[in-house]
Amino acid sequence: MLLERLTQAAAERERQALTRTRRIAHTPCAPRQTVGALLPDGSEADPRSLLGFSSNDYLGLANHPAIVEAFADGARRWGAGSGASHLVTGHGLAHHRLETELARWYAESIPDAAALTFCTGYMANLAVLTALGGADATLFCEALNHASLIDGARLARANVQRYPHGDAAALDALLAASTSPLKLIVTDGVFSMDGDVAPLAELLALAERHDAWLVVDDAHGFGVLGERGHGVLEQLGLASERLIYIGTLGKAAGVAGAFVAAHRLIAEHLVNTARTYIFTTAAPPAAAHALLTSLALIEGDE
């Protein structure tokens, strides 16, 4: 029965030209990359050298020699994997140093800031929304939010209200009508499909006016926007303890993972309650070690 249903679903996707396919990259992520198409029977079409416009490697750091060497050095020092959760024995010195550096990056934007690293941006978004949400919370979600924010809102067991894309006035009305004791405004910083930036100054003003918190997923702004590459908060000059900032470390930073920067009490709450932080193996310490080099390059003059 299951296989019949899946066969029918696959046929319907094919009929609508919605079937997703994978490709095999034969060379590192770079402006020009050799890629082969993976065919339905599992074989590969002849690889071709193509000019790439599809990656999120915005700064070209994914194959930067200094970062590659730092990754290798980290593996020599601490091995290939962390071996455990952050809350057991998987939180290594490299992770600690990376979180300390990221907290420094956001100290100007978030008072008493702390940072936590995650294996992926998806996991970071799920962590924030599920750990802070609940039956007494209301999440005010941007209409064009990333899938991970949508899923996080669904899993949070909170009341969810959507506001139209970029419409601060509509959000204002929703916030004004809400009697929820905990209000979270949830938005992308830079919207990946169109490249526009959320009106964060207006959203933060609304958060302060209505006793709400502003959650910003800056996956596509981190490392790119701002004079030092600190992202959309730096670009717009925003600062408030009501900010919860999520950045991705596998796009502009060129490696892997993600982080949450927020008031220290929020970070401590995530350590104790966020299931995607507690119940998973920590990322390889070598990746954290490489990311310290990546952050230095982003902040530098190169």
SULBEL-V834021 format. One record per residue. SS is DSSP state (~ for helix, > for strand, _ for the rest). PHI is phi as a letter, one per 20 degrees, with the letter a starting at -180 (* if undefined). Layout:
<<SS	PHI> <SS	PHI>>
This chain:
<<_	*> <~	f> <~	f> <~	f> <~	f> <~	f> <~	f> <~	f> <~	f> <~	f> <~	f> <~	f> <~	f> <~	f> <~	f> <_	e> <_	l> <_	d> <_	f> <_	e> <_	c> <_	d> <>	c> <>	d> <>	e> <_	e> <_	c> <_	f> <_	g> <_	a> <_	g> <>	c> <>	c> <>	e> <>	c> <>	c> <>	f> <>	e> <_	e> <_	g> <_	e> <_	n> <_	e> <>	c> <_	f> <_	g> <_	f> <>	c> <>	e> <>	c> <>	e> <_	e> <_	c> <_	d> <_	e> <_	d> <_	e> <_	f> <_	d> <_	m> <_	e> <_	f> <_	c> <_	f> <~	g> <~	f> <~	f> <~	g> <~	f> <~	f> <~	f> <~	f> <~	f> <~	f> <~	f> <~	f> <~	f> <~	c> <_	n> <_	e> <_	c> <_	e> <_	n> <_	a> <>	f> <_	g> <_	e> <_	d> <_	c> <_	e> <_	e> <_	e> <~	f> <~	f> <~	f> <~	f> <~	f> <~	f> <~	f> <~	f> <~	f> <~	f> <~	f> <~	f> <~	g> <_	d> <_	f> <_	f> <_	e> <_	c> <_	g> <_	l> <>	f> <>	c> <>	c> <>	c> <>	d> <>	c> <_	f> <_	b> <~	f> <~	g> <~	f> <~	f> <~	f> <~	f> <~	f> <~	f> <~	f> <~	f> <~	f> <~	e> <_	f> <_	q> <_	f> <_	e> <>	d> <>	c> <>	d> <>	d> <>	d> <>	f> <_	f> <_	d> <_	f> <_	f> <~	g> <~	f> <~	f> <~	f> <~	f> <~	f> <~	f> <~	f> <~	e> <_	f> <_	m> <_	d> <>	f> <>	d> <>	c> <>	d> <>	d> <_	f> <_	g> <_	m> <_	e> <~	f> <~	f> <~	f> <~	f> <~	g> <~	f> <~	f> <~	f> <~	f> <~	e> <_	e> <_	d> <_	f> <_	f> <>	c> <>	c> <>	c> <>	e> <>	c> <>	b> <>	f> <_	e> <>	d> <_	e> <_	f> <_	f> <_	d> <_	n> <_	e> <>	d> <_	f> <_	f> <~	f> <~	f> <~	f> <~	f> <~	f> <~	f> <~	f> <~	f> <~	f> <~	f> <_	d> <_	l> <_	d> <>	c> <>	d> <>	e> <>	d> <>	e> <_	d> <_	g> <_	d> <_	d> <_	g> <_	n> <_	d> <_	e> <_	n> <_	g> <_	d> <_	m> <_	f> <_	o> <~	f> <~	f> <~	f> <~	g> <~	e> <_	m> <_	e> <_	b> <_	a> <_	f> <_	e> <>	e> <>	c> <>	d> <>	c> <>	c> <>	d> <_	d> <_	d> <_	d> <_	f> <_	f> <_	n> <_	c> <_	a> <_	o> <>	a> <>	b> <>	d> <>	d> <>	a> <>	g> <~	g> <~	f> <~	f> <~	f> <~	f> <~	f> <~	f> <~	g> <~	e> <~	c> <_	f> <~	f> <~	f> <~	e> <~	f> <_	d> <_	b> <>	f> <_	f> <_	f> <_	g> <~	f> <~	f> <~	f> <~	f> <~	f> <~	f> <~	f> <~	f> <~	f> <~	f> <~	f> <~	f> <~	f> <~	f> <~	f> <_	e> <_	e> <_	f>>
